[in-house]
Amino acid sequence: MSDINKLIKRIADFRDARDWKQFHNPKDCAISLSLEASEVLEHFQWKSSEEIKEYVESNKGEISEELADVLYWVLLMSNDLDVDIADAFEKKMKKNEDKYPIEKAKGRHAKYTEL
């Protein structure tokens, strides 16, 4: 079993032991994912680049927890929607590699349509 599949099983077991699947329709899971991603953003809002560097050093634990919450919802949704997330990730990375070839994109932040 892959590491991703172990995480998914752990998440599903956690949820199912609490009989929460009844509340986890795709809409509400997507909302939860968005809310958790927003909590990641909160850590960086209104901070300069210098402040962020210092903040991350002293708040890495809290940021890590928020990132874990985002991962939780991504993996739970992939499980519930029967998406092979590892395969979807590989396919998406291939698309990104095609859209952003190194020779055009290296060191640039332009959108692929502007390369």
C-alpha angles and dihedrals in degrees: 000000000000123000089250091053091049090054092047091050091049091051094046091047091050092050096042094048087060095045091238098136088092088068097044107089116153094257095054093042090052090050090051090050091052092047092051091048088052089054088057089053092051090068091062103035116122094003127124121228089261093049091048093055092053093041093052091052092054098036104038092122094056092044090049091054092052091049089050089052090053091049090049092059095042091053095042091051092047089052095047094044092046093240117155093224095190090054092044089051093051092049092048092049090052089052090049091050089052093047094045108038112188094238091058103030106038110122093358129108096199121129113256091253089061098049 
